[in-house]
Amino acid sequence: MEERISTRILDIDRRIRFAGVVTNRGEVIEGGFQQQVEPLLDQKREQQLYLDSLSAIGSLKEFSDNLGNVVYNITEYKKVILMTIPLKEGKILCISVSPDVDIMNLKSEVFRSIGLRN
């Protein structure tokens, strides 16, 4: 049986707080938080964050004809860095990490782990 994307991502670095595959309706169909990590948002706000991430990727895709396909989007907050990677069928991979992570290095490791090119 193939290992889940979220499990592969969470195994890369203990500072990855969350990894999950989100549908085009904003539902997490795979994934969760790293063990012993408490969410920073309640469930309703977390759901809104996924919807906003989907919307952001959708907005960025409007420029794909001229700029090429969206590869990823990164948003940095004081307490967490969010990375969103578009997947097939309108799904996205959402990853949140501690702010002390070298996000570009981590991005490369994530891409290798899920078989995407940098």
N, C-alpha and C positions, 0 to 999 in steps of 0.2 A: 504494500500500500504506500502511495506517495505521501511524503510528509507535507503538512499544510504550510502554505506561504507564511502565515503568521508565526508559526512555531520556528521556522527557519530564521525569520527576522529577529524574533525575541532572543534566539540563541547567539546572535552575533555579538551583543554587548549588553551587559546588565543595566546600562544607563538608558536603554530603550524602555520607555515606560509602557507604551501601548503599540500594538500592531494589529490591524484588522482590515479585512476586505469589506467594502461598503457597496451596496447596490445603488442603482440610479434612483431609488426611493429613500436613500439615507439609512437603510437597515444594515447593521453589521451582521454578515452571514458567516463570518469566520474571524476568530481572533479574540483578543482580550488583553488585559494588563499583565505586565511582568509580576511574578510572585512578590508579595509584600509591598506593592505599590498601590497607594490610595489615589483614586481619581481626584483631579482638581475641580471638576465640574459635576453637578448633579446630573442625573440621567437625561432630563429634559434639555438642559443646556448642552450636554454632550451630543445629543441627537441633532440639535440645531447647528453645532459646529460641523458635523458631517454633511449636513445639507448645504451649509455655506461653502465647504470645501468642494462639493460637487458643482455648485454654482460658479465658483472661481475657476475651476478647470474648464467648465463650459464656456465661460466668458473668454478665457485665454484661447480656446480652440477656434474662436471667431477669426483669429489672425493666422491660422494654420496655412491657408492658401499662399500667403506671402512669406511667412516666417518658418514654415515647417511644422511638424507635429509637436504638440506639447509633450515634453519628456518628464517633467516634474515641476512642482511648485513648493517653495519653502517659505514659511512664515515664522518669524522669530519673536517670541514674547520674552519677558524677563524670567519667567519660571519654566518655560518649555519651548522647544522648537518643534514645529509641525511640518512634516513632509507629506505631500500628496502626489501619488503616482497614478496616472490613468492606466487602467487595464482594459481588457476586452469587454464587450457587451455593456458598455457604459458604467462599469464598475471602477472603483478607485481603491488603491491601497493607501490607508492612512497610518502614519507612524508618528508617534510623539516621543521625544527624547529629552534628556536633561540638557540644560543650556551649556554645560561644560564639554559637550561632545564636539569633536571636529566634524561638522556636518557634511562637508564635502568628501572626506574620507569615508564616513559612514555611508553616504549615498553610493559611493563606488562599491562598497561591500554589499549593500542591499541589492544593487543591480546585478552583481555577480551571483548572489544567492538565488535570485528569482529568474535568472537567465536573460536579463535585458542588457543591451549595450549602453555604454556610457556616452 
